[in-house]
Amino acid sequence: MKKIISAVLLLLMTGSAFAAQIVPRNELDNYVKKERVSISNVMGGKSKALEALRTEVDKKGGEYMYITSLDRPGNSSHWRGTAIVLEKK
């Protein structure tokens, strides 16, 4: 039982290490643009919206992303955003 708990804890702790990394605009020349992903109606703060974008990029097999938009329309508490899935050249 201790081995299972240890394995689960290790997986949870390292899970975020595999999340897509955000690439700044000035480094885009070092990457190939693959496809665009989007999120909408994400409740919570900016960190929840970023987590949702990373999840969508991860689903596409991407390791890197460039965020093209991230905002809350109007007075909404729901976030929306888009990102481009990137691959290193």
C-alpha positions in Angstrom: 0.0 0.0 0.0 2.9 2.4 0.8 4.3 1.8 -2.6 1.1 2.7 -4.4 0.7 5.9 -2.3 4.3 6.8 -3.0 3.8 6.2 -6.8 0.6 8.3 -6.9 2.3 11.2 -5.0 5.3 11.1 -7.3 3.0 11.2 -10.3 1.0 14.1 -8.9 4.2 16.0 -8.1 5.8 15.5 -11.5 2.6 15.9 -13.5 3.0 19.6 -13.8 6.6 19.1 -15.0 5.2 17.7 -18.3 2.8 20.6 -18.8 3.3 22.7 -21.9 5.8 25.6 -21.5 4.9 29.1 -22.5 7.2 30.5 -25.2 7.6 34.3 -25.4 7.0 36.2 -28.7 10.7 37.0 -29.2 11.6 33.2 -29.3 8.9 32.1 -31.8 11.5 31.9 -34.6 12.9 28.8 -32.9 9.6 26.9 -33.1 7.3 25.5 -35.8 3.6 26.4 -35.4 1.4 23.3 -35.4 -2.2 24.2 -34.6 -4.4 26.4 -32.6 -6.3 25.4 -29.4 -8.9 27.3 -27.4 -10.7 27.3 -24.1 -13.9 29.0 -23.0 -16.1 29.3 -20.0 -13.3 28.4 -17.5 -14.3 29.3 -14.0 -11.7 30.7 -11.6 -8.7 32.9 -12.0 -6.0 33.3 -14.6 -4.1 30.3 -13.3 -7.1 28.1 -14.0 -7.3 29.4 -17.5 -3.6 28.8 -18.1 -4.0 25.3 -16.7 -6.9 24.7 -19.1 -4.8 25.9 -22.1 -1.9 23.7 -21.1 -4.2 20.8 -20.9 -5.5 21.4 -24.4 -1.9 21.7 -25.7 -1.0 18.5 -23.9 -3.9 16.7 -25.6 -2.4 17.6 -28.9 1.0 16.3 -27.9 2.6 19.7 -27.6 5.4 20.6 -25.3 5.4 24.3 -26.0 2.7 27.0 -26.6 2.4 30.6 -27.5 -0.6 32.3 -25.9 -2.4 34.5 -28.4 -5.3 35.6 -26.2 -6.4 35.2 -22.6 -9.2 37.3 -21.1 -12.6 37.6 -19.4 -15.3 39.0 -21.7 -17.2 41.8 -20.1 -17.9 41.5 -16.4 -17.8 37.7 -16.6 -15.9 35.4 -14.2 -15.4 33.0 -17.0 -12.1 33.0 -18.9 -11.5 32.3 -22.5 -8.3 32.0 -24.5 -6.3 30.7 -27.4 -2.8 29.4 -27.9 -0.7 28.0 -30.7 0.8 24.6 -30.2 4.6 24.8 -31.0 7.3 22.3 -31.8 11.1 23.1 -31.5 12.9 23.4 -34.9 
